[in-house]
Amino acid sequence: MLPPPESVRVTTSRVACDGATDIPGGAALGHPRVWLEIDEKGYVDCGYCDRRFILIGGPADPEGASGH
């Protein structure tokens, strides 16, 4: 399995993705806005752009789960 093309650490378990949030004036370059819910795995992948949203401090957070 390939790693996700982009990972975003977030503070809430419900996130929106439109594929162009970080592209200035890029709304036309993205995809329809979808709302995603992070489950007990601690992450969710967008079905359109494969962006992975990782809950900060959750089980999938490489920077927060280890307690360093």
C-alpha positions in Angstrom: 0.0 0.0 0.0 1.3 3.4 -0.9 1.5 6.2 1.7 -1.0 9.0 1.4 0.2 11.9 -0.8 -0.4 14.4 2.0 -1.1 14.2 5.7 -2.7 16.9 7.7 -2.8 16.9 11.6 -6.1 18.2 12.9 -7.6 19.0 16.3 -11.2 17.8 15.7 -12.6 14.5 14.7 -14.9 16.0 12.0 -13.1 17.7 9.1 -14.0 19.1 5.7 -11.9 18.5 2.6 -12.3 20.2 -0.8 -8.9 19.3 -2.2 -7.9 23.0 -2.6 -8.0 24.6 0.9 -4.3 25.4 0.8 -4.2 26.6 -2.9 -4.7 30.4 -3.2 -7.8 30.9 -5.4 -7.8 27.2 -6.0 -11.5 26.3 -5.3 -12.0 25.5 -9.0 -9.0 23.2 -8.8 -10.2 21.0 -6.0 -13.2 18.6 -5.6 -16.7 18.9 -4.0 -16.4 19.6 -0.3 -16.9 16.5 1.7 -17.2 16.1 5.5 -15.2 13.3 7.0 -15.3 11.7 10.5 -12.1 10.4 12.2 -12.8 7.0 13.9 -11.0 5.0 16.5 -8.0 4.5 14.1 -7.2 8.1 14.6 -7.3 9.1 10.9 -9.5 9.3 7.9 -8.6 9.5 4.1 -10.4 11.6 1.6 -12.0 9.5 -1.1 -11.4 12.2 -3.7 -7.8 13.3 -3.2 -6.4 10.7 -0.7 -5.4 13.4 1.7 -5.1 11.9 5.2 -6.4 13.7 8.2 -4.7 12.6 11.5 -6.2 13.5 14.9 -3.6 15.2 17.0 -2.9 13.0 20.0 -4.8 10.1 18.5 -3.4 6.6 17.9 -2.2 7.4 14.4 -0.4 10.7 15.3 3.3 10.0 14.9 4.2 13.1 16.8 1.7 12.8 19.7 0.9 9.2 20.4 4.4 8.2 21.6 4.3 10.7 24.5 7.6 12.3 23.6 
